[in-house]
Amino acid sequence: MPKEALRTTLQELQIELEKLNFENQAHRDQVDQSILEIETKLRDESFMSGDEFLVRRLEESLQEFEEHHPKVTELVGHISDLLAKMGI
């Protein structure tokens, strides 16, 4: 069940990110890469202990949006919680 919730939350995050204006394309690429890595590990069921850095990197790349886009912050927190429930 956490895997399906994680998939859904990742999709919600991508929808919210489409609404944001990234002034720096490299920054946007970094965010997209972080999400892609999480999705790939989820699809391949290859999460391992120590992979929490993926969410940490995503959180760091989205810090500038915390104040003005609380929904993005909420979704990233939810992703972190779901991964913790999966033992990551």
Stockholm file with secondary structure:
# STOCKHOLM 1.0

chainA/1-88         MPKEALRTTLQELQIELEKLNFENQAHRDQVDQSILEIETKLRDESFMSGDEFLVRRLEESLQEFEEHHPKVTELVGHISDLLAKMGI
#=GR chainA/1-88 SS CHHHHHHHHHHHHHHHHHTSCCSCHHHHHHHHHHHHHHHHHHHHTCCCTTTHHHHHHHHHHTGGGTTTCHHHHHHHHHHHHHHHHTTC
#=GC SS_cons        CHHHHHHHHHHHHHHHHHTSCCSCHHHHHHHHHHHHHHHHHHHHTCCCTTTHHHHHHHHHHTGGGTTTCHHHHHHHHHHHHHHHHTTC
//
